[in-house]
Amino acid sequence: MAETAYKPVPHDTAFREELLAKPGVKKAFEALEEEYTALHAMLDARRTAGLTQAEVADRMGTTVSAVSRLEASLRSEKHSPSFATLRKYAQACGKKLLIQMV
């Protein structure tokens, strides 16, 4: 059996433009824009604070798996986190939860 070399796909601007040019992809991407924006804000808050999921979990008084599910929940329609949970996450990252309608 031949060995297949691992060739990661660069997720750069050119890749994104090529992907969005495919039929249906742009519409699907735009439909998820709010979720991905919220997820990016959460991950950016944690990264900016220099925290791991374990550290955020400790500050929130919960488990690492709960923080992982919380971060993943924004990509899923199965579960919507409460404002209280989002507020705890923000506070654990040294941030304040702010929701805007524009």
N, C-alpha and C positions, 0 to 999 in steps of 0.2 A: 504494500500500500504506500503510495507516494505521500510524502509529507507536504502539507500546505503551509506556506509561509504566512504568518500573520501580517496583514496589511491594513492598518487602521485608516479610516476615512477621515481626512481633515475636515473639521466643522468650522470652516472659515467663511468669509463673505462670499467667495466664489461658489462654494458648495451650497450655501443658503440660496443664492440667486438661481442656481441651476435647479435646485429642488423646488423652489417656488414657481418656476416656469412650467413645471409639469401640470397637466390638467387636473383640477380639483384640489391640488395641494394647497394653493394659496387660500382658497375659501375655507378649507378645513383648518389651516393654521390660524386664520383670522378669527374663526369661531372659538378657538381656545386661547385667544390673546389675553383675556382677563385672568384666566387661571394661571397662565405662564408668567404674567406680570406679577401676580401675587406670590407665586412660588419663588420667582427671582428675588423679590423683595425680602422674603423670609430667609432664603439662603444667603443673600448678601448681608443681611443684618447679622446672621450667625457668623459668617466669614469675617466681616468687619470687626466683630467683637473678639475674633480669634478663638471661638469656642467650638468644641466638638459636640456631637449630638449628646454624648454622655454628660458633658458639662451643662448643657442646656437642660437636660432631664433632671440633673441634680438640683439646679436652681429652681426648676418648676415643681419639684417634689414628685416626679413621675419616673417612668422607666425610659430607657433608650428606645425600646421598641415603640413606645407611645409617641415619642418625638419623631421617629422614623415614619410611623403611620400618619402623623399630623402633616409632615412635609409632603408625603405621597398623596394625601387626601385631596390636595388641590388639583391633582391631575386626574381625579376620579370623580364620577358622579355618585358613587356609592355612599360617601360620607361627607358631610359638611361640618367643619369644626365650629364650635360656638364662639361668640365674641369673647367670652371669658377665657377660653383656651388660647385664642389668638393673642389676647391681651397678656396672658401669662408668658407666652412665648416671647412677645416683644419685650416685656420687662426683663426676662431672663437674658436677653441680648443687649440690655441697656438702652432699649428704644421705647417709644410710645406708639401705640396702635392708633392710626389715623385712617379713616375710610372716607373717600370722597366720591361724589357722583359728578361727572363732568359731561 
